[in-house]
Amino acid sequence: MKLALFALLSALAACALATNVAAALPPLTEDQRHRLAARDVIVLDTLPPAAGKSAQGGTALAIVRASPEDVWRVLTDYRGHPRFYPRVTAVDVLQADERHALIRYQVGIGPFSFVFYMDKYPDPQRRRIEWKLAEGRANSLFRENTGYWQIEEANGATVVTYAIAVRTLVPGFLTMGSERDSLAGTVTAMRNVVEKGTPAPAADRSGKPAN
């Protein structure tokens, strides 16, 4: 009897959350809204608005059991990005203020290492962070990397949207689906950092994690 009551209350809570957050999200089916409320990570084929025609990627959404302020703090802790961005091994914050940051990322793919530079544009009022490859910088592997994080409050939790569009030097047929596959992993790792309070990696003055 208690288990049945708990299941009913959980279902009602999920329905309420799904209804309340729907207006702030990309178009979702009823099933996707209920899965979102049940803490599934929802992955869509939708690319961010600035995506090029040949870009690959998509959009992922998830519920985080934390305040928008806590989520924002993790997302704008640029030196802590190796905690949830796959393959990122080092971060160097070259410039940063409330509205713009220039970030140098190093990623490892197998035995190889690549460096690229991102212009980040945090907007605290909209709770949104947009980014693109920094112009005039050597971005080795990437020809395009644009996207955004969007966070919305919902019933004491936070709905997070992560969208990315990528083109690399590697032929598209070899990387088909890899960017999309990384969406759920990135969002899940970020959620774990926020909810479990994973500490940021120690960094030296250059912003690179210490060994």
KAGI-V769568 format. One record per pair of residues at least 4 apart in sequence whose C-alpha atoms are under 8 Angstrom apart, sorted by sequence separation. I is the first residue (numbers start at 1). GAP is how many residues later the second one is. D is the distance in whole Angstrom. If there is no record, write none. Layout:
# KAGI-V769568
((I & GAP & D) (I & GAP & D))
This chain:
# KAGI-V769568
((1 & 4 & 6) (2 & 4 & 6) (3 & 4 & 6) (4 & 4 & 6) (5 & 4 & 6) (6 & 4 & 6) (7 & 4 & 6) (8 & 4 & 6) (9 & 4 & 6) (10 & 4 & 6) (11 & 4 & 6) (12 & 4 & 6) (13 & 4 & 6) (14 & 4 & 6) (15 & 4 & 6) (16 & 4 & 6) (17 & 4 & 6) (18 & 4 & 6) (19 & 4 & 8) (21 & 4 & 7) (22 & 4 & 8) (28 & 4 & 6) (29 & 4 & 6) (30 & 4 & 6) (31 & 4 & 6) (32 & 4 & 6) (33 & 4 & 6) (34 & 4 & 6) (35 & 4 & 6) (36 & 4 & 5) (47 & 4 & 6) (51 & 4 & 6) (66 & 4 & 6) (67 & 4 & 7) (68 & 4 & 6) (69 & 4 & 6) (70 & 4 & 7) (71 & 4 & 6) (72 & 4 & 6) (73 & 4 & 6) (77 & 4 & 7) (81 & 4 & 6) (82 & 4 & 7) (96 & 4 & 6) (97 & 4 & 6) (108 & 4 & 6) (109 & 4 & 6) (123 & 4 & 6) (124 & 4 & 7) (139 & 4 & 7) (153 & 4 & 6) (154 & 4 & 5) (168 & 4 & 8) (170 & 4 & 7) (171 & 4 & 7) (172 & 4 & 6) (175 & 4 & 8) (177 & 4 & 6) (178 & 4 & 6) (179 & 4 & 7) (180 & 4 & 8) (181 & 4 & 7) (182 & 4 & 6) (183 & 4 & 6) (184 & 4 & 6) (185 & 4 & 6) (186 & 4 & 6) (187 & 4 & 6) (188 & 4 & 6) (189 & 4 & 6) (190 & 4 & 6) (191 & 4 & 6) (192 & 4 & 6) (193 & 4 & 5) (194 & 4 & 7) (203 & 4 & 5) (204 & 4 & 6) (22 & 5 & 8) (28 & 5 & 6) (35 & 5 & 5) (36 & 5 & 6) (66 & 5 & 7) (82 & 5 & 8) (95 & 5 & 8) (96 & 5 & 4) (108 & 5 & 4) (109 & 5 & 8) (122 & 5 & 8) (123 & 5 & 5) (153 & 5 & 5) (154 & 5 & 7) (167 & 5 & 8) (170 & 5 & 7) (192 & 5 & 8) (193 & 5 & 5) (203 & 5 & 5) (204 & 5 & 7) (22 & 6 & 8) (35 & 6 & 8) (36 & 6 & 6) (74 & 6 & 7) (75 & 6 & 8) (82 & 6 & 5) (95 & 6 & 5) (96 & 6 & 6) (107 & 6 & 6) (108 & 6 & 6) (122 & 6 & 6) (123 & 6 & 6) (133 & 6 & 8) (152 & 6 & 6) (153 & 6 & 6) (192 & 6 & 8) (193 & 6 & 8) (203 & 6 & 4) (204 & 6 & 6) (35 & 7 & 8) (81 & 7 & 7) (82 & 7 & 6) (94 & 7 & 7) (95 & 7 & 5) (106 & 7 & 7) (107 & 7 & 5) (122 & 7 & 4) (151 & 7 & 6) (152 & 7 & 5) (202 & 7 & 5) (203 & 7 & 5) (82 & 8 & 7) (93 & 8 & 7) (94 & 8 & 5) (95 & 8 & 7) (106 & 8 & 6) (107 & 8 & 6) (121 & 8 & 5) (122 & 8 & 6) (151 & 8 & 6) (152 & 8 & 7) (201 & 8 & 6) (202 & 8 & 6) (47 & 9 & 8) (82 & 9 & 8) (93 & 9 & 6) (94 & 9 & 6) (106 & 9 & 4) (120 & 9 & 7) (121 & 9 & 5) (151 & 9 & 5) (201 & 9 & 7) (32 & 10 & 7) (47 & 10 & 6) (48 & 10 & 7) (81 & 10 & 7) (93 & 10 & 5) (94 & 10 & 7) (105 & 10 & 6) (106 & 10 & 7) (120 & 10 & 6) (121 & 10 & 6) (150 & 10 & 6) (151 & 10 & 6) (22 & 11 & 7) (46 & 11 & 8) (47 & 11 & 5) (48 & 11 & 8) (79 & 11 & 8) (92 & 11 & 6) (93 & 11 & 6) (104 & 11 & 7) (105 & 11 & 5) (120 & 11 & 4) (133 & 11 & 7) (149 & 11 & 7) (150 & 11 & 5) (45 & 12 & 7) (46 & 12 & 5) (47 & 12 & 6) (79 & 12 & 5) (91 & 12 & 7) (92 & 12 & 5) (104 & 12 & 6) (105 & 12 & 6) (119 & 12 & 5) (120 & 12 & 7) (132 & 12 & 8) (133 & 12 & 6) (149 & 12 & 6) (150 & 12 & 7) (45 & 13 & 5) (46 & 13 & 6) (78 & 13 & 7) (79 & 13 & 7) (91 & 13 & 6) (92 & 13 & 7) (104 & 13 & 5) (105 & 13 & 8) (118 & 13 & 7) (119 & 13 & 6) (132 & 13 & 6) (133 & 13 & 7) (148 & 13 & 8) (149 & 13 & 5) (166 & 13 & 7) (19 & 14 & 8) (44 & 14 & 6) (45 & 14 & 6) (79 & 14 & 7) (91 & 14 & 5) (103 & 14 & 6) (104 & 14 & 7) (118 & 14 & 6) (119 & 14 & 6) (131 & 14 & 8) (132 & 14 & 4) (148 & 14 & 6) (149 & 14 & 7) (18 & 15 & 5) (43 & 15 & 7) (44 & 15 & 5) (78 & 15 & 7) (90 & 15 & 6) (91 & 15 & 6) (102 & 15 & 7) (103 & 15 & 5) (118 & 15 & 5) (119 & 15 & 5) (131 & 15 & 5) (132 & 15 & 7) (147 & 15 & 8) (148 & 15 & 5) (18 & 16 & 6) (43 & 16 & 6) (44 & 16 & 6) (89 & 16 & 8) (90 & 16 & 5) (102 & 16 & 6) (103 & 16 & 7) (117 & 16 & 6) (118 & 16 & 5) (130 & 16 & 8) (131 & 16 & 6) (147 & 16 & 5) (148 & 16 & 7) (43 & 17 & 4) (88 & 17 & 7) (89 & 17 & 6) (90 & 17 & 7) (102 & 17 & 5) (103 & 17 & 7) (116 & 17 & 8) (117 & 17 & 5) (130 & 17 & 6) (131 & 17 & 6) (147 & 17 & 4) (18 & 18 & 7) (42 & 18 & 5) (43 & 18 & 7) (88 & 18 & 6) (89 & 18 & 5) (101 & 18 & 6) (102 & 18 & 6) (130 & 18 & 4) (146 & 18 & 6) (147 & 18 & 6) (15 & 19 & 6) (18 & 19 & 6) (41 & 19 & 7) (42 & 19 & 5) (88 & 19 & 4) (89 & 19 & 7) (100 & 19 & 7) (101 & 19 & 5) (129 & 19 & 5) (130 & 19 & 7) (145 & 19 & 7) (146 & 19 & 5) (14 & 20 & 6) (17 & 20 & 6) (41 & 20 & 6) (42 & 20 & 7) (87 & 20 & 5) (88 & 20 & 7) (100 & 20 & 6) (101 & 20 & 7) (117 & 20 & 7) (128 & 20 & 7) (129 & 20 & 5) (145 & 20 & 6) (146 & 20 & 7) (163 & 20 & 8) (41 & 21 & 5) (87 & 21 & 5) (100 & 21 & 5) (116 & 21 & 8) (117 & 21 & 7) (128 & 21 & 6) (129 & 21 & 7) (144 & 21 & 7) (145 & 21 & 5) (162 & 21 & 7) (15 & 22 & 7) (40 & 22 & 7) (41 & 22 & 8) (87 & 22 & 7) (99 & 22 & 6) (100 & 22 & 6) (116 & 22 & 7) (117 & 22 & 6) (128 & 22 & 5) (144 & 22 & 5) (145 & 22 & 7) (14 & 23 & 5) (39 & 23 & 6) (40 & 23 & 8) (99 & 23 & 5) (115 & 23 & 8) (116 & 23 & 4) (127 & 23 & 6) (128 & 23 & 7) (143 & 23 & 8) (144 & 23 & 5) (14 & 24 & 6) (39 & 24 & 6) (98 & 24 & 7) (99 & 24 & 6) (115 & 24 & 6) (116 & 24 & 6) (127 & 24 & 6) (142 & 24 & 7) (143 & 24 & 5) (144 & 24 & 7) (36 & 25 & 7) (39 & 25 & 8) (78 & 25 & 8) (98 & 25 & 8) (115 & 25 & 6) (116 & 25 & 8) (127 & 25 & 7) (142 & 25 & 6) (143 & 25 & 5) (162 & 25 & 7) (36 & 26 & 6) (37 & 26 & 7) (114 & 26 & 6) (115 & 26 & 8) (116 & 26 & 7) (142 & 26 & 4) (143 & 26 & 7) (36 & 27 & 7) (114 & 27 & 6) (141 & 27 & 6) (142 & 27 & 6) (141 & 28 & 6) (141 & 29 & 8) (102 & 32 & 8) (76 & 46 & 8) (72 & 55 & 7) (72 & 79 & 8) (71 & 80 & 8) (68 & 83 & 7) (68 & 84 & 7) (68 & 85 & 6) (67 & 86 & 7) (71 & 87 & 8) (55 & 89 & 7) (67 & 89 & 7) (68 & 89 & 8) (66 & 90 & 7) (67 & 90 & 6) (68 & 90 & 6) (65 & 91 & 8) (66 & 91 & 5) (67 & 91 & 6) (52 & 92 & 8) (65 & 92 & 5) (66 & 92 & 6) (64 & 93 & 6) (65 & 93 & 6) (63 & 94 & 7) (64 & 94 & 5) (51 & 95 & 7) (63 & 95 & 6) (64 & 95 & 6) (50 & 96 & 7) (51 & 96 & 8) (63 & 96 & 5) (64 & 96 & 7) (86 & 96 & 7) (50 & 97 & 8) (62 & 97 & 6) (63 & 97 & 6) (48 & 98 & 7) (61 & 98 & 7) (62 & 98 & 5) (48 & 99 & 6) (61 & 99 & 6) (62 & 99 & 7) (86 & 99 & 8) (48 & 100 & 7) (61 & 100 & 5) (86 & 100 & 7) (60 & 101 & 6) (61 & 101 & 6) (85 & 101 & 6) (59 & 102 & 7) (60 & 102 & 5) (84 & 102 & 6) (59 & 103 & 6) (60 & 103 & 6) (84 & 103 & 8) (59 & 104 & 4) (85 & 104 & 8) (58 & 105 & 6) (59 & 105 & 7) (84 & 105 & 5) (85 & 105 & 8) (57 & 106 & 8) (58 & 106 & 6) (83 & 106 & 7) (84 & 106 & 5) (57 & 107 & 5) (58 & 107 & 7) (83 & 107 & 8) (57 & 108 & 5) (56 & 109 & 5) (57 & 109 & 6) (84 & 109 & 7) (55 & 110 & 5) (56 & 110 & 5) (83 & 110 & 7) (55 & 111 & 5) (56 & 111 & 7) (55 & 112 & 5) (52 & 113 & 8) (54 & 113 & 7) (93 & 113 & 7) (51 & 114 & 6) (92 & 114 & 6) (93 & 114 & 6) (48 & 115 & 6) (51 & 115 & 8) (92 & 115 & 4) (47 & 116 & 6) (48 & 116 & 6) (74 & 116 & 8) (91 & 116 & 6) (92 & 116 & 6) (46 & 117 & 8) (47 & 117 & 6) (48 & 117 & 7) (83 & 117 & 7) (90 & 117 & 8) (91 & 117 & 5) (47 & 118 & 6) (83 & 118 & 8) (90 & 118 & 5) (91 & 118 & 7) (74 & 119 & 8) (90 & 119 & 6) (56 & 120 & 7) (57 & 120 & 7) (74 & 120 & 7) (80 & 120 & 5) (89 & 120 & 8) (56 & 121 & 7) (58 & 121 & 8) (59 & 121 & 8) (79 & 121 & 8) (80 & 121 & 6) (57 & 122 & 5) (58 & 122 & 6) (79 & 122 & 8) (56 & 123 & 7) (57 & 123 & 5) (60 & 123 & 6) (71 & 123 & 6) (56 & 124 & 7) (59 & 124 & 7) (60 & 124 & 6) (70 & 124 & 7) (79 & 124 & 7) (58 & 125 & 7) (62 & 125 & 7) (57 & 126 & 8) (61 & 126 & 8) (60 & 127 & 7) (64 & 127 & 6) (24 & 128 & 7) (66 & 128 & 7) (79 & 128 & 6) (66 & 129 & 6) (79 & 129 & 7) (64 & 130 & 8) (65 & 130 & 6) (79 & 130 & 8) (21 & 131 & 8) (64 & 131 & 7) (21 & 133 & 6) (20 & 134 & 7) (20 & 135 & 8) (45 & 135 & 8) (25 & 136 & 8) (17 & 137 & 7) (43 & 137 & 8) (17 & 138 & 7) (21 & 138 & 7) (43 & 140 & 7) (43 & 141 & 7) (42 & 142 & 8) (41 & 143 & 6) (41 & 146 & 8) (41 & 147 & 7))
